[in-house]
Amino acid sequence: MNSTLKQLTTPLLIGEDVEQKRLELKNYFANTWQTYESLFALINDEKAYYLRPERLRHPLIFYYGHTATFFINKLILGKYLSSRLNEKLEAVCAVGVDEMSWDDLDSNHYQWPTLSEVKSYRQQVFTLVNQLIDSMELILPISQDSLAWVILMGCEHERIHLETSSVIMRMLPLKYLSSTSHWLACKDSSEPPENELRRVLGRTLTLGKADDDYTYGWDNEYGQLTIEVSPFKASKYLVSNQEFLQFVEAGGYQTADLWNEEGKQWLSYTQAKMPRFWLKRGNDYWQRNLLAEIPLPLNWPVEVNYLEANAFCHWKDKQTKGFIRLPTEAEWYCLREDISPDRLDRHASFSNINLAHYASSCPIDSFEQQGFYDVIGNVWQWTESAIDGFDGFKVHPLYDDFSTPTFDGQHNLIKGGSWISTGNETIKSSRYAFRRHFFQHAGFRYVESDRAKTPITPVNPIETDKIVCQQLASHYPHSTHHEANFSVELANVVQTVCREFSDSLTPTKLLNLGCSVGRAAFELSAMFDHIDAVDFSARFIQYGVKLQNNENVRYQSIVEGDIVNFNEVALAQYVKNYRGNVHFSQGDAVNLKPIFQGYDVVLLQQVLEQSYDPKAVLENIAHRLNKGALLIVATNNTFNEQVTQKEKWLGGVKINGENVTVFEGISQVLMSNFNLVTTTSLQQTLAINAHQTQQSCIMISVWQLKNG
């Protein structure tokens, strides 16, 4: 075995011995951590940490720190930790992975930490998590609301980035990487076998991970979807470099009608003429692996993005009688269903997965599984299915943006795992998806169907989550004769206050913290040159982004019981003169990135009651403001122990026997840096259903930063 470390399997949630399970968790955490460290130890020059060989990703220093900060951010969010280890690093390395519209990939906006800082920080986190594992209450089976689940979440998250970071390293110049005996690529290269189509019986499948499954799962894995799969044929092997070379040499990259519209745009942008990890020297093709360039191994699987795989299938389709395409998720499961058991430690011997054999892919005829090869392992396999939630899908409250931002019809599922897939990535129920132009260690196999239409389950474009729908209905009510809109009235308050200070303040830049789905920010676009709209939840932000991109948003509203209405809204219905100057970002109001600076006005839009540390939000805001700037605080004055530990409430408590209101608590924090200008209040109405509403009185206080 050539792997860095022998990989432990993702722990079972069940067990009879609590202390044995504690030891298992500790060993799994250490194994995860050490493997990640071993990968980054391949970098031999600190400069390489700050390069960006993939422009759609951050530099590697981000990912080296990101997986450690993830532990701390989730532990704080879950109230298992009361203080941060390094606020600056935990802000800079918090989010930014998937090229979402709100991801900030401009390196000029970041002051990256030094390598020594990140190394020291990682050691601190490693020590802290070990201490938590040693001392935490552990009840079996492990449940999703336990600290042990958060530890597993952090481990599986780092194992995802073990893979994605290795893809970025594969794009670095080789001079920045050193080979080691622990990361050895396969050396077997020869002519491949000729691919062939094998018949697969149709069947009824029920997809989705059961709630009582005994392994850790991401939220998108749970729920159920029952689907009828018609008989089809599937290629016995993954598509090899040799098979794909025929497409390249037939002019596949230059034949526009083989590519869908997204593919044509990608080709125009990249000017690609061959797969990303191929090179051509003279008449010879070479392949870039993690640590070396080798003559193109013709019997290895080709590694491409979805767009290239799809174009190949269109080319192949013209040469056959049937209809050639990529498999759906359900069709992949038809191949996977007959391979048992699911436990990786029992099937790694017949799969190039889990770092069990090589630090690279290998020949396509090395690992046979029930008549097909590489159903599991070697490289991921692109599917035609865009990811979506199964019926019964629920977000996990500590990671609400893991899945839902990808339910947009633009992220296709990859199945089966690759040579470096470990942990949750290796089990049958895992579901990972990437944008169609992204590169992973991913290839494909093709299927032949007797019908032209691809049997995919369409992505549900209608938002059904109650909380998100409630926000959308509040900001963008479907009824034109709806009562006063709170977000519009709040924006009017901001505008009125700014006009009152027009002699001393020229407001050009606004920070809207707690922007939710964006209505107040859009309303204020006419007054400001630049607005940063920031919310902790990507589930909210994505709708603000869609609306400003002129996309219609659809959501459901409850009439009564199971009866619902479906509503469709567009920004132009509500904001007539939007200036296009709102920039949405995901961020933690307690620990914002340093780039959020220099504001004339900051609007805290019900942030305090949704924060795990509202005092810190207020304490940290002054240094983000220009002299004489305004701070506008809107809050319902109500804290909840499920969100904010009681000792961190700003008010609504007795201190030394005396009543302390939330406004008094806010004043105590702000009075050293701000002068109180005025207070007012607005009524907020949230619809529960067609017959019930929830009324809140939102107190608004306006403060001006002292000049001294």
C-alpha positions, 0 to 999 in steps of 0.5 A, spaced: 500 500 500 502 506 498 498 511 501 500 516 506 497 513 512 492 507 513 485 510 512 480 509 518 473 508 516 468 513 518 465 511 525 459 507 526 454 511 530 452 505 534 456 501 539 455 498 546 461 501 549 462 508 550 469 509 552 471 504 546 467 509 541 470 515 544 477 512 542 474 510 535 472 518 534 479 520 537 483 515 532 478 517 526 480 525 528 487 524 528 487 519 522 483 525 518 488 530 521 494 527 520 492 525 512 491 532 511 497 534 514 501 529 510 498 532 503 500 539 505 507 537 507 508 535 499 509 543 498 516 544 499 516 552 498 511 557 502 510 561 496 506 556 493 501 556 498 499 563 496 499 562 488 492 561 485 493 555 479 485 555 479 482 562 479 476 559 481 479 557 488 482 561 493 490 560 494 492 553 498 493 557 504 486 558 505 484 551 505 490 549 510 487 554 515 479 553 513 478 546 515 481 548 522 477 554 523 471 550 521 471 546 527 472 552 531 466 556 527 461 550 528 463 549 535 461 556 537 455 556 533 453 549 537 455 553 543 460 548 545 465 553 545 465 560 548 471 564 545 475 564 539 482 562 538 484 567 533 478 571 530 482 574 524 484 567 521 477 564 523 474 570 519 479 570 513 478 562 512 471 561 514 467 561 507 469 561 500 469 554 496 464 553 490 464 560 486 457 562 489 455 569 487 457 571 494 463 568 494 469 573 494 475 570 490 478 577 489 485 576 493 486 583 494 480 583 499 484 578 503 490 579 508 492 572 508 495 569 514 503 566 514 504 559 514 507 559 521 501 562 523 496 557 520 501 551 523 500 554 530 493 555 529 492 548 527 496 545 532 491 549 537 485 546 534 488 539 534 489 540 541 482 543 543 478 538 539 482 532 542 480 535 549 473 536 547 473 528 545 476 526 552 471 530 556 465 530 552 458 527 554 457 521 549 451 517 548 450 512 543 447 512 538 451 518 536 445 523 534 445 529 530 444 534 536 450 532 539 458 534 540 460 528 537 456 529 531 460 536 530 466 532 531 464 527 525 462 533 521 469 537 522 472 530 520 468 529 514 469 536 512 476 536 512 476 529 508 472 533 502 478 538 502 483 533 502 480 531 495 479 538 493 486 541 495 489 535 492 486 537 485 489 544 486 496 542 488 495 538 481 495 544 478 501 547 481 508 547 478 511 541 479 517 545 482 513 547 488 512 539 490 516 534 492 515 526 491 515 522 497 514 514 498 507 515 501 504 518 495 506 514 490 502 513 483 500 507 479 506 505 474 502 500 470 500 503 463 499 500 457 493 499 451 486 499 454 481 494 453 476 495 448 470 498 451 463 495 451 456 496 453 453 491 458 445 490 459 443 492 466 436 490 468 431 495 470 428 496 477 424 500 482 429 504 487 428 508 493 434 512 494 436 516 500 439 515 507 434 512 513 434 517 519 437 511 523 442 509 518 449 507 522 454 512 519 454 520 519 451 523 513 450 530 510 443 533 510 442 532 502 443 524 503 437 524 508 429 523 505 427 518 500 425 518 493 422 512 489 424 511 482 422 506 476 429 505 472 428 502 465 433 497 463 439 500 459 446 498 457 452 501 461 459 501 459 463 496 462 469 500 463 470 508 465 472 512 458 479 511 458 484 516 455 485 512 449 477 512 448 477 520 449 483 521 445 479 519 439 474 524 440 480 529 441 483 527 434 476 527 431 476 535 432 471 534 438 473 540 441 472 544 435 465 541 433 460 546 436 454 542 435 457 537 440 457 542 446 451 544 449 450 552 450 454 552 457 459 548 454 460 552 448 461 558 453 466 554 457 470 553 450 470 560 448 472 562 455 478 557 456 479 555 449 480 548 451 483 543 446 484 537 450 482 535 458 485 540 463 490 535 466 493 533 459 499 536 456 502 536 448 509 536 447 510 535 439 506 529 437 506 526 444 501 527 449 502 527 457 498 527 463 499 531 469 498 527 476 499 529 483 506 529 483 509 528 476 508 528 469 508 522 465 506 519 458 499 519 457 497 512 460 492 510 455 489 505 459 487 510 465 480 513 466 480 520 462 479 526 467 474 531 465 469 536 467 461 534 466 461 539 459 467 535 456 463 528 458 457 530 455 460 533 449 463 526 448 457 522 449 454 527 443 460 525 439 459 517 441 451 518 440 452 519 432 456 513 431 451 508 434 443 506 434 441 507 441 442 514 445 448 515 448 449 519 454 451 520 461 448 515 467 443 518 472 444 518 479 439 512 479 442 508 474 449 509 477 445 506 483 443 500 479 450 498 478 452 500 485 446 496 488 449 489 487 455 490 490 455 489 497 457 490 503 457 497 504 463 498 509 469 500 506 474 496 510 471 490 506 471 493 499 477 497 499 481 491 496 477 491 490 477 498 489 482 504 487 479 508 493 480 510 500 488 511 498 488 504 499 492 502 493 495 509 489 496 516 489 493 516 482 488 513 478 490 506 475 488 502 469 480 501 467 481 494 468 484 493 474 478 492 479 472 488 477 465 489 481 459 485 479 461 485 471 463 492 471 469 495 473 470 501 477 463 502 479 466 504 486 473 508 486 479 510 481 475 517 479 469 520 480 463 519 475 459 525 472 452 524 472 446 527 468 442 528 475 443 535 478 443 535 485 436 536 489 433 534 496 429 528 497 422 528 500 423 530 507 430 533 506 432 538 512 438 542 513 442 541 519 442 547 523 450 548 524 451 547 516 445 550 513 449 552 507 452 545 505 447 543 500 441 548 499 445 553 495 447 547 490 440 546 489 440 550 483 440 546 477 447 548 476 451 542 480 451 535 477 452 529 482 458 525 481 458 518 484 463 512 486 469 516 489 476 517 487 483 514 489 483 519 494 476 519 497 475 517 504 470 517 510 463 519 508 465 520 500 466 512 500 459 510 502 454 508 498 449 514 500 454 519 499 452 525 495 456 530 492 455 535 486 460 540 483 458 546 478 459 543 471 465 546 469 469 544 475 475 539 475 475 534 480 479 527 480 473 525 475 471 522 469 465 518 466 462 512 464 456 512 458 450 509 458 445 507 452 438 508 452 432 506 447 429 513 448 432 520 447 429 523 453 434 523 459 430 520 465 432 525 470 428 528 476 427 535 475 430 540 480 424 543 484 425 550 483 420 552 488 422 554 495 418 550 500 422 551 507 418 554 512 423 559 514 425 561 508 418 562 505 416 566 511 422 571 509 420 571 502 413 572 503 415 578 508 420 581 503 416 580 497 409 579 499 405 576 493 399 580 494 399 587 492 394 589 497 398 587 503 399 591 509 405 595 510 412 592 508 417 592 514 423 592 510 420 598 506 419 602 512 425 600 515 429 602 509 425 609 509 427 610 516 434 609 514 433 614 508 430 619 513 435 619 518 441 620 513 437 626 510 437 629 517 444 628 517 445 631 510 449 637 512 455 633 516 454 626 512 454 624 505 452 617 505 455 613 500 457 606 503 452 602 507 453 595 510 446 591 511 448 586 516 442 581 517 440 582 510 436 576 509 433 576 502 435 583 501 429 587 500 431 593 505 438 593 501 435 593 494 430 599 497 436 603 499 440 602 492 438 609 490 441 613 496 448 609 496 453 608 491 455 601 494 451 597 499 454 590 502 448 586 504 451 580 509 447 575 512 450 569 516 445 564 512 446 562 505 439 560 504 437 567 504 442 570 500 441 566 494 434 569 493 437 576 493 442 574 488 437 571 484 433 577 484 438 582 482 440 577 477 433 578 474 431 571 475 424 570 478 423 566 485 418 561 486 416 560 493 410 556 497 405 560 502 401 556 507 393 557 506 391 552 511 394 545 513 397 541 507 394 546 502 399 551 499 399 557 494 405 557 489 408 564 488 413 567 483 416 574 484 421 578 480 425 584 483 422 589 478 415 588 481 417 591 487 424 596 486 423 600 480 430 603 480 435 598 482 442 601 481 445 594 481 450 596 487 448 591 492 453 586 493 451 580 497 456 576 502 455 570 507 458 572 513 458 572 521 456 579 524 460 577 530 467 576 526 466 579 519 472 579 515 477 585 515 475 588 508 468 590 511 470 597 512 469 604 511 462 605 512 458 611 512 452 607 515 451 600 518 444 597 519 443 592 524 437 588 521 435 584 527 442 581 527 442 581 535 437 576 536 440 571 531 447 572 534 450 567 539 454 573 541 450 580 540 455 584 545 461 582 540 457 584 534 456 591 537 463 592 540 466 590 533 462 595 529 465 602 531 472 600 527 468 599 521 465 606 520 467 613 518 468 619 522 461 621 524 457 615 521 451 612 523 449 606 526 442 603 526 440 598 530 433 594 529 431 589 534 425 585 537 429 585 544 427 578 544 433 573 545 432 565 545 437 560 549 437 556 543 441 561 539 444 565 545 446 563 551 443 567 557 449 569 560 450 573 553 443 576 553 444 584 552 438 585 556 431 582 559 435 579 565 436 581 572 443 583 574 444 584 581 437 584 583 435 590 578 431 589 571 436 590 565 432 591 558 435 590 552 435 597 550 439 599 556 444 593 555 445 596 547 446 603 550 451 600 555 455 597 550 455 603 545 455 609 549 463 609 549 463 610 542 456 613 540 451 618 541 444 616 541 440 620 536 433 617 536 429 611 537 423 609 534 419 603 532 416 599 527 411 593 526 413 587 523 408 582 520 410 575 519 405 570 516 404 563 519 398 561 514 392 565 510 389 566 517 394 567 522 400 572 523 406 573 528 406 580 530 413 583 533 414 590 535 421 592 532 425 597 536 430 602 532 435 606 535 440 611 531 447 612 533 452 617 531 459 615 532 463 620 536 469 624 532 473 624 538 
